[in-house]
Amino acid sequence: MPEVAPVVSKRRAALKKLSVPFVDLGARHAPLRARLLEAVGRVLDHGQFILGPEVAELEERWARRCGVRHAIGVSSGTAALSLILKALDIGAGDEVVTAPNSFIASASSVVLAGATPRFADVGDDFNMDPESVQACIRENTRAIVVVHLTGRPAAMDEINAIANRRQVVVIEDAAQAMGAKSAGRPVGSLGLAGAFSLHPLKIIGGCGDAGMITTDDDALADQLRRLRNHGFQNRQEDCTAWGYNERMDTLQAALALVKWDHLDTWIQRRRDQAAIYRRRLVKFVRIPPDRPNDQAVYQTFPVLADRRDSLADFLRHHDIGCAVHYPVPIHLLEAARELGYRRGDLPEAEKQATRTLSLPIHEGLTDEQIHHVCDVIERFYDE
């Protein structure tokens, strides 16, 4: 025993002192600063601050990237989900199947539409388990909101097959997944409609809230364009339905367009970092698998770790950022109490919530920083 302390101390001293931020939006925007300010100046000059020409250009690029006929710019990813549900007349008495381990908006948009969310358990890839999805569908189920969690495509072939058999629609919550592909097909083109977020933390976003809806359905697209703009066809005298004020700000579209040309580079950078994590950490933590032939974009990089909270403290002690997404599944939140779920109802999602830790991954990090994260994790488990 007397020899252990000096050995451990020596090993700890060998670790580099290297900061690894979990998020660094300043570093993302610094090289683009001049172009971002130019974009702001153009919007100030033309003065079309809501649904201006930059919104139309971003919608065109987004639709082309997703391989669909329509992209509709809205005020947030949450608004995108809410408007899709409204356009489909989903409300009181209806049920919508969705994921329990997502950001709250996946379920709250259903509740605020007047419908009831039913939660499917998840698989080892963190996405909705198709067998659990099938078990959740009942007579009054109208839709499945499939979440491509962390930018990893869900099992869309299986879920679409279930939806077709049970005659329910599929909506993609692709808030974290712009640029991801399932068997070569872009997310946002795999259901009746897709909802995206342009929050600043997303791989492609503005400098504030914005969202995008994708669809190939012409009638649905027309309805969504009216709903986002108070129900107007053109102006108030052409109002055809009660709608909402959920329009995209032109400034956010202009800023997102500056970043657009970097999207593929930023995605590849995250994929390269994910490959290092997979190679280095396979013996220490469990990493959710990618489905064959899919392209994940790794909005976040979660792992399942023994002694999760102690590992998080150890990483932070070494100036490495990390986060827990999401520590309490949606069905166990206080807000969801009226839905009647109890602990143990969704065992896999609940188990993952106690072990999930998201590691830093973004285009602002170097390979040296990613390897340093791996070194520190190895040290934690060795000791």
N, C-alpha and C positions, 0 to 999 in steps of 0.2 A: 504493500500500500504506500509506503513513503515515496516510492519512485513515481507514482502516478501523477501527482500534482505537477512536478516539474515538466514531465513529458507533455501533458495537456497544455500547460502554459506555453511551452515552446511551439506546439502545433498551432495554437490560437494566434500566437504572434506572427506566424508565417502568412496568415491571411492578409491580402492587400487591403488598404484603406481606399475604397472606391465607392462613391455614391451611385446608386441606381434608382432614379425616380420612377414611381409607378406611372405617373402622368407628367408630361412636360409640354404643355401647349405653347409655352413661350418659345421653346426650341423648334417646334413645328412651324410657327409663324415667322420666326426671325428671318429666314432666307427668302420668304415670300412677301416681306413687309412692303416693299416698294410697289409690287403688283397689287397687293390688297388695297393699299391706299389709292392707287390709280383707279381701281374698280369702284371704290367708294366715291371718288371724285366724279366718275362718269354718271353714277346714279344721282348724285347731287345736281349735276348739270342738267340732266333730262327731267328730273323731278317726278318720275313715275314710280313712286315709292311702294306701291302695292300692285302685284301682278304685272310688273313692268316687263320690258323686253328680255331682261336677263332671266326672268322666271320662265318665259316661253322657251328660251334657248336651253336652259337646264332641263326642262321637261322633255324636249326633243332628244337631248343626249341621253337622258336617263332611260327613256323608252327604248332607244336604239340599243343601249347597253344591255337591257334586260330582255330584249327580243320580243317586245310587246308593241301594240299599236298606240297605247295611251299611257302617259304619265301625268299626274295631276298634282301640282305643288300646293301644299297646305301648311298650316302653322306649326305642326309638330308631328312626331310619330304617333302620339296618343290621339291627336285629331284624325290622323289617317285611319286608325282602327275604328274610331267612333263613327266617322262618316261612312265607312264601308258598311258597318252594321245598320246605320240609319238608312242608307240607300237600299239595303236588302229588306227593309221593313222588319228587322229582327227586334223584338221587344218583349212586352209582358206576356208571360206564359211560355216563352221559348227558352230552350237551353242551348248553351254553346260549350263544347268541349275544348279545354285548353290546358296549358302546362302550369304546375304548381311552383316551379322553381325559376320563374322568370321575374322580370321587373313588374311591378304592381299593375302597370297599364294594360298588360295582356288580359287581366281579369277585370280591372276597374272599368274599362271601356264597355265590357259586357254588362256589368251591373248598372252603369249609368245609362245604358240603352234601355233598361227595364227588364232585361233577360237575366237568366241564372247561369253562372259558370259551373261546369262540372269538370273536375280535375282528373286527368289521366296521369298515372304514375310514369316514371321515366326509366330509360335503360342506362347501360353503362357508358353511353356516349352523351349523357345528360339530356338528351332529347326525348320527346314523348314516345313511349313504347306502343307500337301499333296494336298489340293485343289488349293493352289497357284502354286505348282509344276505342276499340271496338266494343269493349265491355261497358263503356260509359254512354254509348248511344242508346237513346230511348225514343219513344214515340214522338215526343215534342222537341227532340234535338233538331236544330236548324242548321248549325254550322260547326266546323272545327277550326279553331284558330291555332294553327301550327306555328310554334316558335322555333326559329333556327338559332338556338341558344349559342352564344359566344362566337357566332359567325360560322358555326358548323351546320351544314344542311341536315335537316331531319329526314326520316325515312319516307320520302314523298311518294314513291311508287306504291308502297304498302298502304299508306294512309289514303291516298287518292282512290285506290281500289276499294277500300272500306267505304269511303264516302260515296262512291258510285253505287255500290250495292245497297247502301242505306239511304240513298237519295238526299244527302246533305251537302252543303257547299263547303269548300275549303278556302280559308283565308290565310295567307302567309303573314305572320309577324316576323318581318325581315329587318327589324330595327337595327340589329347588330350584324347584318349579313350582306351589305352591299358588296357585290363582286364575287360572292360565293357561287359555286356551281354544284349541281347534283347530276352526276353522270353526264357532264358536259352542258347541262341546261342551266341558265341563270336562275337564281332565286328571284322571286317576283314574277316569274312566268309559269309557276308550277301549280297555281290554284286559280280560282276565279279572280282574285285580286290579291295584291301584296301591299303591305304597309311598311314604310321605311322611316327612319329617323335621321335628321341632319344635325342632331345635337353636336356641339363642338368636340365631344369625346369620341364620336364615331369616326370611322376610317375616312369617310368623306362627309364633311359637314360645313356649316357656316361658322359664325362667331356669335351664335345665339340659337334659339329654337327654330326649327323648320322640319317639314316632313314631306313625304312623297307617296303617292298611291300609283300602283301599276295595274293595268288590266288589258285584256284583249276584247272585252265586251263593250261594244259601242254604246249601247243604251245605258249601261252602268256608268261609263265614263261621262256621258252627258249629264246624268243625274248627279254625279259627284261634283262636277264643275259648278252646277247650280247650287248644290247644298253648301259648298264652301263659301259661297258669296251671297248669303241671305236668301237663296232661292231665285236670284235674278237670272233671267235668260240673257239680258243685256243691261237694262236699267230698271228702276223700281216699277215703272209701268208694265214691265215684262216679267214681273215676279210670278213664278208658276208653282211655288211650294214654299212652306215655311222652312227657312234654312238657317245657316249659322255664319258667324264671322270667323272663318278659319282659313283665310287666304295667306299665301306665302308672301313675306316681305321681300321686296326686290333686292334690298341690301344683302340678305342672307343668300339669295341665289347668286348674286354677283360675286360674293366671297367664295362660295362653293365652286363656282366656275374656275376661279384662279387655282384651286386645289385639284380640279378634275384631272389635269394632265399628269398629276403625280400619283393617281390612284393605283395604277398597276405596280409602280415602283414601291409604294408603301405596302401594298398587299404582299408582294414578293419578299420584302424585308421582314415582315411578320412571319411569313412561312419559313424563311431561313432561320429565324430565331427559334421558332417552334421545333424545327428539326434538331437544333442543338440541344434544346431541353429534352426532347425525346431520347436522344442518344446518350446524354449524360445522366439523366435522372431515373432511368428505367428500373434501377435496383433499389430506389429509395422511396418513390411515390408512385401512385397509380395515375396514369395519364389517360383520359378518355380517348377511345380509338376513333379514327376517321373511317368513314365508310369507303370501301373501294370505289375508285373512279370519281370521288367527290373532291372538290377544292374548297377547303375551309379558309376563312380569312382571318381568324383569330382576333376578333375584337378584344377578347380577353383570353388568357391562357390559364384555365383552372386545372389544378391537380387535386387528387384525393390523398391526404396526408395523415399518417398517424401522429398523434400529439399536435394537431393542427395549430392550436392557440400558442403552444410553446414554440413551435417553429416560426410562427408569425412574429413573436416577440424577439426571437433570435435574429431573424432577418432585419427587423427594424433596428435592433441594437447595432447591426453592421451597416446601417444607413441604406437599407434596401427596402424600397416600397413594396407593399403587397396589400391585398384587400380580400374580404370575404363576401362573395356573391352567391347566394343570399342566405344569411344566417337563419332566417325563419321562413319556411315555405309559405306561400300565400294562403293556403287553406288553414293554417294555424295562426294567422294574424288576428288581432282583435277585430279588425274590420270585417273579417270573414266569419265571425262566430255564428251569425244568423244562417249561414249555409249548412251548419250542422256537422261539419267534419270534426273528427277527433284524432288525437295522436295515434299513429299506427295504421291509419286508413291508407296512406300512401308510403309504404315502408322504404322504398328505394330513394325517393326524393328526400324523405326525412333523414335517412342515414347519410346521404351525400351532404346534406346541409351541415352536419356536424364535422365533416372532414374536408370540405372544399376550401382551397386557398388559391387565389389568383395571383400569378407571378407577373412581374413587369414584362410587357411586350409592346413595343411601338417603334416607329421608324427612327425615333431620336436616339435609340440605344445602339451601342457598338457591340461587336462580337465579344470584345473583352469584357464588357459589362454583363452580358448574358452568361459567359463562362464563370464570371465571378459569382453570380447568383448560384450557379451549380456548385461551385467550390464551397460556398457557405452552407448550402443544404447538405452536401456530403459531410461536411464537418459536424453539423448538427447531429446527424444520425450515427456517425462514427463515434461521437463522444457519448 
